[in-house]
Amino acid sequence: MTIEVKQLVIKSSVTDNGGESQTTNESSIDLEAFKKELLAECKQIVAESLNKTRER
């Protein structure tokens, strides 16, 4: 089975913090939120693909 991804949105931000790295807590919270959002979008795309396949 093939899955076609019609749209990929990548959000990013670039900051100049003088060479300092972000704190682990802050980046891990953002990473977890990103993972949840990405998983939800992937599930939606797969569900839509399965529905289209069943309709045919």
C-alpha positions, 0 to 999 in steps of 0.5 A: 500500500502506498501513502501519498503525502500531499502537504508537508509543513515545517515550522522553524525559528532561527534565533541568535543567542550568542552561541548559548544552547537552549535549556534541556527542559525547554527544548524537550517540551517543544520536542514532545509537543512537536511529536504529538502534533506530527503523530496526530497529523500522520494518523489523520493522513492515514485515516483519510487515505484508508477512507478514500481506498474503501470508497473505491 
